[in-house]
Amino acid sequence: KKIELIYDARGTVSRLKVNDKLLDFKLDEFGRLAQVALPDNKGKLNIKYNNAGDVDSTEGVGGENVRTVIQESLSHASELVDPLGISLGV
């Protein structure tokens, strides 16, 4: 499977595309991953941090769908590609 990284205007990875599956990322004010979402409201996983900056909890509507897509997509990855089409290896 080929994984494509899609960046926003600030140069931050905002989306991960694995074949036909997409995962959208949102960061918090500290630049940490705050949300992973599937398109079309099929699932959303919110990530909360404690004062030390460690993940404290994850929750969301359809969060199990997001976890499944992440696991299935990344466990069989064979190629990681940046927006310029350059293979970054796996």
Z-matrix of the N, CA and C atoms (Angstrom, degrees):
N
C 1 1.455
C 2 1.517 1 109.13
N 3 1.296 2 115.76 1 143.24
C 4 1.453 3 122.55 2 179.24
C 5 1.528 4 109.25 3 -101.72
N 6 1.331 5 116.43 4 129.73
C 7 1.462 6 122.44 5 178.17
C 8 1.521 7 107.95 6 -107.12
N 9 1.335 8 117.04 7 125.34
C 10 1.455 9 121.71 8 177.09
C 11 1.517 10 109.36 9 -108.43
N 12 1.333 11 116.46 10 133.30
C 13 1.455 12 122.23 11 175.62
C 14 1.521 13 107.99 12 -97.43
N 15 1.334 14 116.91 13 130.64
C 16 1.457 15 121.92 14 179.33
C 17 1.524 16 107.26 15 -118.19
N 18 1.337 17 116.04 16 127.83
C 19 1.454 18 122.24 17 -174.38
C 20 1.527 19 111.79 18 -105.05
N 21 1.346 20 115.99 19 152.14
C 22 1.452 21 120.73 20 173.67
C 23 1.530 22 109.40 21 -88.26
N 24 1.328 23 117.45 22 -175.99
C 25 1.464 24 121.73 23 -176.95
C 26 1.525 25 112.72 24 -63.98
N 27 1.339 26 117.99 25 -22.63
C 28 1.470 27 121.74 26 179.84
C 29 1.532 28 112.43 27 -86.86
N 30 1.325 29 116.80 28 -2.67
C 31 1.456 30 120.54 29 -179.80
C 32 1.512 31 114.10 30 86.06
N 33 1.316 32 116.26 31 17.01
C 34 1.459 33 122.09 32 179.77
C 35 1.522 34 109.44 33 -99.22
N 36 1.318 35 117.32 34 139.93
C 37 1.466 36 119.95 35 177.06
C 38 1.530 37 108.14 36 -63.32
N 39 1.316 38 116.21 37 119.92
C 40 1.462 39 121.06 38 -178.65
C 41 1.524 40 112.68 39 -111.26
N 42 1.325 41 115.60 40 -15.88
C 43 1.459 42 119.53 41 -177.74
C 44 1.519 43 109.32 42 -152.70
N 45 1.301 44 114.63 43 146.06
C 46 1.459 45 122.33 44 176.52
C 47 1.522 46 105.92 45 -122.38
N 48 1.315 47 116.31 46 127.52
C 49 1.463 48 120.69 47 179.52
C 50 1.517 49 108.01 48 -116.97
N 51 1.318 50 115.74 49 122.69
C 52 1.456 51 121.97 50 177.80
C 53 1.520 52 106.58 51 -122.25
N 54 1.336 53 114.65 52 105.36
C 55 1.462 54 121.06 53 -174.24
C 56 1.523 55 109.27 54 51.13
N 57 1.309 56 120.55 55 -110.55
C 58 1.464 57 121.78 56 -177.32
C 59 1.528 58 112.67 57 -100.75
N 60 1.313 59 118.73 58 4.85
C 61 1.465 60 121.91 59 -178.18
C 62 1.525 61 110.39 60 -104.00
N 63 1.343 62 115.16 61 140.23
C 64 1.454 63 121.34 62 179.34
C 65 1.518 64 110.21 63 -120.46
N 66 1.323 65 116.52 64 143.69
C 67 1.463 66 123.07 65 172.32
C 68 1.518 67 106.70 66 -129.33
N 69 1.332 68 116.87 67 125.02
C 70 1.459 69 122.19 68 177.93
C 71 1.519 70 109.67 69 -98.82
N 72 1.340 71 116.55 70 139.44
C 73 1.457 72 122.21 71 -178.51
C 74 1.517 73 110.62 72 -115.73
N 75 1.328 74 116.28 73 141.92
C 76 1.463 75 122.51 74 171.88
C 77 1.516 76 107.20 75 -128.35
N 78 1.332 77 115.16 76 140.27
C 79 1.452 78 121.26 77 179.83
C 80 1.526 79 110.55 78 -106.01
N 81 1.324 80 116.16 79 155.97
C 82 1.466 81 119.95 80 175.09
C 83 1.529 82 109.02 81 -88.26
N 84 1.325 83 116.43 82 -176.45
C 85 1.462 84 120.84 83 -176.45
C 86 1.533 85 113.56 84 -65.62
N 87 1.337 86 117.27 85 -13.74
C 88 1.458 87 121.71 86 178.40
C 89 1.529 88 112.26 87 -99.19
N 90 1.337 89 116.72 88 4.34
C 91 1.453 90 120.93 89 178.93
C 92 1.517 91 114.53 90 82.55
N 93 1.342 92 116.06 91 11.61
C 94 1.472 93 120.06 92 179.21
C 95 1.523 94 109.26 93 -91.44
N 96 1.309 95 115.74 94 152.63
C 97 1.460 96 120.78 95 177.02
C 98 1.527 97 109.30 96 -62.97
N 99 1.330 98 116.80 97 120.16
C 100 1.458 99 121.49 98 -177.31
C 101 1.526 100 112.48 99 -110.36
N 102 1.338 101 116.03 100 -23.12
C 103 1.465 102 118.48 101 -177.84
C 104 1.521 103 110.16 102 -155.88
N 105 1.322 104 115.06 103 140.07
C 106 1.461 105 122.76 104 170.82
C 107 1.522 106 105.25 105 -123.15
N 108 1.323 107 116.43 106 127.54
C 109 1.464 108 119.59 107 -175.64
C 110 1.518 109 111.22 108 -134.26
N 111 1.314 110 114.54 109 148.62
C 112 1.459 111 122.03 110 171.38
C 113 1.527 112 107.36 111 -91.11
N 114 1.320 113 118.87 112 145.66
C 115 1.456 114 121.12 113 178.23
C 116 1.533 115 111.74 114 -61.21
N 117 1.308 116 115.22 115 160.67
C 118 1.468 117 122.84 116 175.62
C 119 1.526 118 113.14 117 61.53
N 120 1.326 119 116.97 118 31.84
C 121 1.474 120 122.23 119 177.05
C 122 1.521 121 113.86 120 54.94
N 123 1.327 122 117.08 121 34.27
C 124 1.466 123 120.49 122 179.78
C 125 1.523 124 112.37 123 -84.31
N 126 1.316 125 116.39 124 -10.49
C 127 1.453 126 120.16 125 178.35
C 128 1.509 127 110.96 126 171.12
N 129 1.332 128 115.68 127 147.14
C 130 1.448 129 121.31 128 -178.68
C 131 1.518 130 108.00 129 -147.57
N 132 1.316 131 116.80 130 131.15
C 133 1.453 132 122.15 131 179.38
C 134 1.524 133 107.62 132 -120.53
N 135 1.338 134 116.71 133 115.48
C 136 1.463 135 122.33 134 178.48
C 137 1.513 136 109.00 135 -96.72
N 138 1.316 137 115.41 136 138.76
C 139 1.463 138 121.40 137 -177.38
C 140 1.521 139 108.68 138 -115.06
N 141 1.324 140 116.47 139 125.81
C 142 1.474 141 122.93 140 179.67
C 143 1.526 142 108.74 141 -110.06
N 144 1.315 143 116.00 142 144.27
C 145 1.464 144 122.62 143 -179.11
C 146 1.529 145 110.78 144 -117.33
N 147 1.332 146 115.99 145 151.11
C 148 1.465 147 120.19 146 174.69
C 149 1.533 148 108.65 147 -88.59
N 150 1.318 149 117.02 148 -179.48
C 151 1.467 150 121.73 149 -177.23
C 152 1.523 151 113.24 150 -63.35
N 153 1.316 152 117.71 151 -23.82
C 154 1.465 153 121.58 152 178.78
C 155 1.536 154 111.63 153 -82.58
N 156 1.343 155 116.74 154 -6.61
C 157 1.460 156 120.76 155 -179.72
C 158 1.509 157 114.92 156 89.43
N 159 1.341 158 116.31 157 7.00
C 160 1.462 159 120.55 158 178.22
C 161 1.526 160 109.67 159 -88.54
N 162 1.327 161 116.96 160 151.19
C 163 1.469 162 120.38 161 176.77
C 164 1.516 163 108.25 162 -61.62
N 165 1.317 164 115.09 163 125.06
C 166 1.458 165 121.68 164 -179.05
C 167 1.524 166 110.95 165 -98.71
N 168 1.344 167 115.89 166 -40.37
C 169 1.464 168 119.30 167 -179.88
C 170 1.522 169 110.31 168 -161.55
N 171 1.321 170 114.66 169 160.89
C 172 1.459 171 121.87 170 172.21
C 173 1.514 172 107.28 171 -131.33
N 174 1.306 173 115.65 172 138.77
C 175 1.456 174 120.38 173 179.72
C 176 1.519 175 109.38 174 -157.20
N 177 1.291 176 116.45 175 162.52
C 178 1.451 177 119.90 176 176.52
C 179 1.511 178 112.47 177 159.17
N 180 1.299 179 114.63 178 166.73
C 181 1.454 180 122.04 179 177.76
C 182 1.517 181 108.10 180 -79.77
N 183 1.310 182 116.07 181 123.90
C 184 1.459 183 119.91 182 -179.00
C 185 1.514 184 112.71 183 71.28
N 186 1.333 185 117.07 184 19.59
C 187 1.455 186 121.24 185 -178.60
C 188 1.516 187 113.03 186 -57.22
N 189 1.316 188 116.31 187 -32.95
C 190 1.472 189 119.51 188 178.90
C 191 1.524 190 110.31 189 -66.07
N 192 1.344 191 117.26 190 -34.10
C 193 1.468 192 120.55 191 175.62
C 194 1.518 193 110.49 192 -62.26
N 195 1.337 194 116.40 193 -41.26
C 196 1.463 195 121.07 194 179.72
C 197 1.521 196 109.80 195 -64.50
N 198 1.316 197 116.59 196 -46.37
C 199 1.467 198 120.52 197 179.59
C 200 1.527 199 110.98 198 -58.76
N 201 1.326 200 116.42 199 -41.31
C 202 1.466 201 121.20 200 -179.79
C 203 1.517 202 110.68 201 -63.86
N 204 1.331 203 117.57 202 -45.70
C 205 1.467 204 121.07 203 -179.98
C 206 1.522 205 110.14 204 -62.63
N 207 1.339 206 117.48 205 -42.70
C 208 1.461 207 120.42 206 178.69
C 209 1.526 208 110.39 207 -60.44
N 210 1.299 209 115.80 208 -49.46
C 211 1.470 210 120.23 209 -177.68
C 212 1.521 211 111.57 210 -62.67
N 213 1.333 212 116.99 211 -48.73
C 214 1.461 213 120.24 212 -178.17
C 215 1.523 214 111.74 213 -65.74
N 216 1.313 215 116.67 214 -38.98
C 217 1.461 216 120.75 215 -176.44
C 218 1.511 217 112.20 216 -71.35
N 219 1.305 218 116.95 217 -47.61
C 220 1.453 219 120.05 218 -173.57
C 221 1.520 220 113.67 219 -81.18
N 222 1.319 221 117.20 220 -24.29
C 223 1.459 222 118.64 221 -176.50
C 224 1.529 223 112.98 222 -71.58
N 225 1.317 224 117.40 223 -18.93
C 226 1.456 225 120.51 224 -178.84
C 227 1.525 226 112.00 225 -118.29
N 228 1.327 227 116.91 226 22.75
C 229 1.462 228 120.44 227 -177.96
C 230 1.522 229 110.52 228 -68.63
N 231 1.314 230 114.81 229 139.26
C 232 1.460 231 119.35 230 177.19
C 233 1.520 232 111.81 231 -122.21
N 234 1.355 233 116.98 232 -14.70
C 235 1.454 234 119.96 233 -178.18
C 236 1.517 235 110.12 234 -153.58
N 237 1.331 236 116.94 235 135.41
C 238 1.455 237 123.75 236 176.44
C 239 1.516 238 107.15 237 -113.88
N 240 1.358 239 116.63 238 123.19
C 241 1.463 240 121.30 239 -172.10
C 242 1.524 241 109.68 240 -125.16
N 243 1.356 242 116.64 241 133.12
C 244 1.464 243 120.17 242 176.92
C 245 1.529 244 109.25 243 -85.16
N 246 1.351 245 118.23 244 174.80
C 247 1.466 246 120.56 245 -176.21
C 248 1.517 247 114.79 246 -61.67
N 249 1.322 248 117.98 247 -20.35
C 250 1.461 249 120.93 248 178.13
C 251 1.525 250 112.18 249 -85.78
N 252 1.327 251 116.06 250 0.27
C 253 1.454 252 120.21 251 179.53
C 254 1.514 253 114.07 252 86.22
N 255 1.339 254 116.26 253 10.77
C 256 1.460 255 120.57 254 -178.95
C 257 1.524 256 109.60 255 -85.31
N 258 1.310 257 116.75 256 127.21
C 259 1.451 258 121.44 257 179.22
C 260 1.534 259 109.26 258 -74.79
N 261 1.350 260 115.67 259 128.34
C 262 1.450 261 121.42 260 -178.53
C 263 1.522 262 111.91 261 -100.79
N 264 1.322 263 117.27 262 1.90
C 265 1.460 264 121.14 263 -178.40
C 266 1.511 265 111.13 264 78.10
N 267 1.315 266 116.28 265 173.10
C 268 1.474 267 121.23 266 178.89
C 269 1.504 268 108.54 267 -134.18
